[in-house]
Amino acid sequence: MTSTHPMKRRAILIFVLNRPGVLNKISMLIRRKMYNVETVTACRTHRPGISRMTLTLYEDSDDKMIQVIKQIEKIAEVLSAKELDVDNSFWREVAVIKLEASDSLMERLGSKYNFEILDRQENEVFIIQMAGTYGLIDEFMQQLGEGKIIETARSGFTAMEK
């Protein structure tokens, strides 16, 4: 019988040389190890030629995480890879949400949640941008109600150690 409890969400921070094919090499390695990557974010750093990647995945086994990080570190373009401790790092995500809501609902939500209105269209349709933790964005969407959401785009996690 398989377990129904969600596995532990993990984040791996990877610094790489900014070269074509690096993301593909890392994703192929993770796929071979039978991991399902939840999110991938990548961006340039302030150091020329170096990019940072944040991968999130679910895994309960510390041993498996150590193994996959060691494998990632073997890729020639990888400068470093390590797991981020959830208690000693900040994990953030950006969501752009198209929704239908009255002015009073937007005002009520705006007093509790920090979001920016990017566009207001006819028939009480708004496009907003919200940044925060995964849980905060999920909570906002739950408060809004599924019937009000037209479309969502979420960035995936980016994370930084304290």
Order of alpha helices (4+ residues) and beta strands (2+ residues): beta-alpha-beta-beta-alpha-beta-beta-alpha-beta-beta-alpha-beta-beta
